[in-house]
Every structure is written in C-alpha cells, then in structure tokens.
Amino acid sequence: MRIVCRLCEGGPLSITRLTAGSNMSRQAITKHLSALSDAGLVRSERAGRERIWKLETKRLAEAAHSLGRISE
C-alpha cells in the first residue's frame, strides 16, 4: 500500500526515489513492484538506465470498485 500511495502522491518514480526515506530495501521494493505489475496495477518504462514506475489508474479504479462491492 505504501508503494501505491507514494506513486499516487509523487507521480511516476524510479526505484531509487521509491526507496528514499523508506525502511524497505531496494530488493524488497522491486519484489513488491513485480507483484503489483503482475496484478496490472503498475507498469514501468525505461528512462535511460532507470525504470520509472507508474500506476495503472484504470486498473486501480477497477480494483477499488471490486473492493467496494465486497465490503458492502
């Protein structure tokens, strides 16, 4: 959730920027981003030597809708 919140607040970010100020290692953040990517909630693009991670807002809205129906 923290990674999703950081991407929501800060826009597209590199792993380096996502790691800054966090108590999670770069490797842990990479694993979480991989899981989020597999779920279709984030995607990455190459920018030079870095990968920039972005939220898939449409997919996130679908997830929010599904969670809203479940929690009713």
WOBELGI-V278675 format. One line per field, one symbol per residue. ss: DSSP state (2 for helix, 1 for strand, 0 for the rest). phi: phi as a letter, one per 30 degrees, with the letter a starting at -180 (. if undefined). A space follows every 50 residues. Layout:
ss = ???
phi = ???
//
This chain:
ss = 02222222220011222220000002222222222222000111111001 1111102222222222222200
phi = .ddddddddciebddedddeicccdedddddddddddddicbbbbdbicc cccbdcdddddddddddddddd
//
